């Protein structure tokens, strides 16, 4: 789904860079079928994938909120992958793909937790 959404971003010429722009773009997908709807967090992850670097938050508080939302989203996606693996246990090729998805999501979750800790430390040092 992320590659499809990247394609859509490129087609529209829209390159969201602020939280508000990402929110507007996410809101614009609400009338699409459920599989094509995007959240702000998914758009941030797509931007990071396209730019090969993290999206910089405006401040530590925004970074904390963003990473908390991302961690929640990634945990949901991991749960979906694990459920799909159980349901499709007989389909070896699909289970292999889902296993790779699980590894990728787990790596993204690890990075999100590291970034959350970084933003929390930043915020603590400023207080």
C-alpha positions as CSV (number, residue, x, y, z in Angstrom):
1,X,0.0,0.0,0.0
2,X,2.8,2.4,0.7
3,X,4.2,2.2,-2.8
4,X,0.7,2.9,-4.2
5,X,0.4,5.9,-2.0
6,X,3.8,7.2,-3.0
7,X,2.7,6.9,-6.6
8,X,-0.5,8.9,-5.8
9,X,1.6,11.6,-4.1
10,X,3.8,11.8,-7.1
11,X,0.8,12.0,-9.5
12,X,-0.8,14.8,-7.6
13,X,2.4,16.7,-7.3
14,X,1.6,17.1,-3.6
15,X,4.6,16.9,-1.3
16,X,3.3,17.3,2.2
17,X,5.9,18.7,4.5
18,X,4.1,20.1,7.5
19,X,1.8,18.2,9.9
20,X,-1.1,20.3,8.7
21,X,-0.4,19.5,5.1
22,X,-0.1,15.8,5.9
23,X,-3.4,16.0,7.8
24,X,-5.1,17.7,4.8
25,X,-3.8,15.0,2.5
26,X,-4.9,12.3,4.8
27,X,-8.4,13.9,5.1
28,X,-8.6,14.0,1.3
29,X,-8.4,10.2,1.2
30,X,-11.3,9.6,3.5
31,X,-13.8,9.2,0.6
32,X,-11.7,6.5,-1.0
33,X,-12.2,2.8,-0.3
34,X,-10.8,1.7,3.1
35,X,-7.7,0.1,1.6
36,X,-6.7,3.4,0.0
37,X,-7.3,5.7,2.9
38,X,-4.1,7.1,4.5
39,X,-3.3,8.4,8.0
40,X,-0.9,11.2,8.8
41,X,1.5,8.6,10.2
42,X,1.4,6.5,7.0
43,X,2.1,9.7,4.9
44,X,5.0,10.6,7.2
45,X,6.4,7.1,6.7
46,X,6.0,7.4,3.0
47,X,7.8,10.7,3.0
48,X,10.7,9.2,5.0
49,X,10.9,6.3,2.6
50,X,10.9,8.6,-0.4
51,X,13.5,11.0,1.1
52,X,15.6,8.3,2.8
53,X,15.6,10.4,6.0
54,X,13.3,11.1,8.9
55,X,10.6,13.8,8.8
56,X,11.8,16.5,11.2
57,X,9.1,17.6,13.7
58,X,8.6,21.3,14.5
59,X,9.6,20.6,18.1
60,X,10.2,17.8,20.6
61,X,6.5,17.7,21.7
62,X,5.4,17.2,18.1
63,X,8.0,14.5,17.6
64,X,6.8,12.7,20.8
65,X,3.2,12.8,19.7
66,X,4.1,11.7,16.2
67,X,6.2,8.7,17.4
68,X,3.5,7.7,19.8
69,X,0.9,7.6,17.0
70,X,3.3,5.8,14.7
71,X,4.1,3.2,17.4
72,X,0.3,2.6,17.8
73,X,-0.1,2.2,14.0
74,X,2.8,-0.1,13.7
75,X,1.6,-2.3,16.6
76,X,-1.8,-2.5,14.8
77,X,-0.1,-3.5,11.5
78,X,2.0,-6.1,13.3
79,X,-1.1,-7.6,14.8
80,X,-2.8,-7.7,11.4
81,X,0.3,-9.5,9.9
82,X,0.3,-12.0,12.7
83,X,-3.4,-12.7,12.3
84,X,-3.0,-13.1,8.6
85,X,-0.1,-15.6,9.1
86,X,-2.3,-17.7,11.3
87,X,-5.2,-17.6,8.9
88,X,-3.0,-18.4,5.9
89,X,-0.8,-21.0,7.5
90,X,-1.3,-23.4,4.5
91,X,-0.1,-20.8,1.9
92,X,3.7,-21.0,2.2
93,X,4.5,-18.2,-0.2
94,X,2.1,-15.8,1.5
95,X,3.4,-16.8,4.9
96,X,7.0,-16.1,3.7
97,X,5.8,-12.6,2.4
98,X,4.0,-12.0,5.7
99,X,7.1,-13.0,7.7
100,X,9.2,-10.4,5.7
101,X,6.4,-7.8,6.4
102,X,6.7,-8.7,10.1
103,X,10.5,-8.2,10.1
104,X,10.1,-4.9,8.3
105,X,7.4,-3.6,10.6
106,X,9.4,-4.7,13.7
107,X,12.4,-2.8,12.4
108,X,10.3,0.3,11.9
109,X,8.8,-0.1,15.4
110,X,12.3,-0.3,16.9
111,X,13.3,2.9,15.1
112,X,10.1,4.7,16.2
113,X,10.8,3.7,19.8
114,X,14.4,5.0,19.5
115,X,13.1,8.3,18.0
116,X,10.5,8.6,20.8
117,X,13.2,8.2,23.4
118,X,15.3,10.8,21.6
119,X,12.5,13.3,21.5
120,X,11.6,12.6,25.2
121,X,15.2,13.2,26.1
122,X,15.2,16.4,24.1
123,X,12.1,17.7,25.8
124,X,13.4,16.8,29.3
125,X,16.7,18.6,28.7
126,X,14.8,21.7,27.7
127,X,12.6,21.7,30.8
